[in-house]
Amino acid sequence: MDAKKRFLINVKKLKDNNPIIEISRYKLIINIKNHVERVIKEYTQCINRREIHNIFLRYLFLQIANGKTKYDPVLPYKGNNYVQLEKDIKTLIIPKQPDKCQEIIDKLDLCNLCNKAVIQLINNIQQLSNISYELEKNTLINTIEFKILNHKVFINKKNYKKLSKRATDDVIYCLLLRYKMLNMNTYSLSVPPKIMSMLQDEFQIEFELFGSPMNSYMKHFCSIFGDLEKHFGSYGSFFDLTITKGNFEANPPFDNEIIKLTINKLCDTLNNSTKPILIFLIIPGWERDNRYGNYEGLELLIKNEHLVTTQTKLRKYKHQYYDYNYNVYINACDTYVFILQNDASLQLMNPMIIDKKMKKIIKAWLDS
């Protein structure tokens, strides 16, 4: 059965790209990231480069979630939602000088910089499309290296074997370069394959609401860069998705605002759908007031407790996530696990059975 019919979802039309355009976008984003680093370093030396890049990444994710990538799949246009950026500045950059927050936001000028980058890319897109290129491919011990115009990317052989079944090397190169430009390898932690298999068996879940071609276990998944990742089976962004029926796994990026938007959408969907929907939800086990601000996503779940069939919290050193890039298991953080259902779903499966299945899965996760 066609997956669109099976899961009853609607997907927005997505855009294509090519390596030369991707390299041009890469250069523009690197320039913006370097600008962000320079500005932040003016105010504090007590923050490392990786955390600075993650601040920019959280800003970018929020704009993408808010639909600000109409003209470019990565660079937002009129991306002026600074909610998470303001939290990051106050908690990570100037915790003792919150009055300087607006000054830093003005100096960063991210909305304007991204607007200019989008316009520059659009104005040059025809010229860029006509540039010829040669893709170099080298096989190393455990990895594959691709290179175009001195821009290198790497992928482990296991992931390459998986991706090459669905797309050309040119598309794979574009995908890898995009993840490299955003330092998104740190966002590759996933629920262990054994647990994903159990979700299929116990709850007939066949759709991941957050994934990537590299770390998705199931055939059907949503991902952040649908324009490229559609070649690998992605249905595009979760935030462009309309769910009316089915069982799903949701493991959103561990980002306060994205988690809040995700849970808000899931609760609205469950509260308004008359057809059975079950969500196996995984979010970080942060405290309600943490270094990233008030945990509003958790607050939303508390307000919608009628949707929570069962829940548990896993301690950091008692369970592990799986890193598909390096084929290793990692103790990342405490984790909350919820099963959310609407009334129609509850009529299909008794809560006591749900709870029993949940305990079986959690035990396997703790033992793995």
Secondary structure, DSSP 8 states (H G I E B T S, - for coil): --HHHHHT----------HHHHHHHHHHHHHHHHHHHHHHHTT-SSS-HHHHHHHHHHHHHHHHHTT--SSSSSS-SS----HHHHHHIIIII-TT-GGGHHHHHHHH-HHHHHHHHHHHHHHHHHHHHT-----EEEE-SSEEEEEETTEEEEEEHHHHHHHHTTS-HHHHHHHHHHHHHTTGGGG-EE--HHHHHHHHHHH---EESS--TTT--SSEE--S-HHHHGGGTB---GGG----SEEEEE---S-HHHHHHHHHHHHHHHHH-SS-EEEEEEEE---SEETTEE-HHHHHHHHTGGGEEEEEEE-GGG--EEETTTTEEE----EEEEEEE-HHHHHHS-HHHHHHHHHHHHHHHHH-
